[in-house]
Amino acid sequence: MIDQNQILERLRKTVPRLATDFIPERRLDALGADSIDLVELLVVIDSDFEVRLREDEFLNLSTVGELIQLIAERSPKTTL
């Protein structure tokens, strides 16, 4: 089973240039992610965690921590 720390590490590996900024307290709109980064994250979230997020759903999240929590709540592979 995947825990929240593993989710965070996988997301960091997806966009390495943002890895140091990818911390739970960071606002998603302050990451500096471009549209390609967003697509990469959504693909990894879908393929690795079996969680489908619409772009608007992703954009309504405020922080990296909220994203991690949402993945943890929806993924059948995750333990809280």
Long-range contacts (C-beta under 8 A, 24 or more apart in sequence): 1-77, 1-78, 1-79, 2-49, 2-75, 2-77, 2-78, 2-79, 3-72, 3-78, 3-79, 3-80, 4-68, 4-69, 4-72, 4-78, 4-80, 7-49, 7-68, 7-71, 7-72, 7-75, 7-78, 8-64, 8-68, 10-44, 10-48, 10-49, 11-41, 11-44, 11-45, 11-64, 11-67, 11-68, 14-40, 14-41, 14-44, 15-40, 15-41, 22-64, 23-64, 24-63, 24-64, 24-65, 24-68, 25-63, 25-64, 25-65, 26-63, 26-64, 27-62, 27-63, 28-58, 28-59, 28-61, 28-62, 28-63, 28-64, 28-66, 28-67, 31-64, 45-71, 49-74, 49-75, 49-77, 49-78, 50-75, 50-76, 50-77, 51-75
